[in-house]
Amino acid sequence: MPLWLIYHPEGTFVTPESKQALAADITQIYVSTGLPAFYVSVNYITLPSQNMFVGGQSRTSAGGRPYIRISVDHIAVHMGDDAERHRNMVTRVDAVLKPYVADKGYDWEFHIDETPRGLWKINGFIPPPCK
């Protein structure tokens, strides 16, 4: 299960359509590799701008550019220590975020963690292994 947590300030991702479009593009990253769409979760977490700090500085005093922070957890499928798979994944994430974040001039950052699959259940059931 990929879980995407998108922390963003007020005034970004304000329409249901913008959220739906990005969530659909994120889901496609995983569906194209054989993962079921229902495994992919995307959560938008709106934060007041005065609550976002980078380098000890409020983002409201940093030139007014919105800052988007994305945390991704991979549970169903892992990339392991394969540098090529890492590069491919980061390239795909960059491409998906480009029209929604980079092209809008936002400051942004993401990271991907891999959680042990044995610590995951859906509705109380252990999901079948992925191919």
Secondary structure, 3 states (H helix, E strand, C coil): CEEEEEEEECCCCCCHHHHHHHHHHHHHHHHCCCCCHHHCEEEEEEECHHHCEECCEEHHHCCCCCEEEEEEEECCCCCCCCHHHHHHHHHHHHHHHCCCCHHHCCEEEEEEEECCHHHCCECCECCCCCC
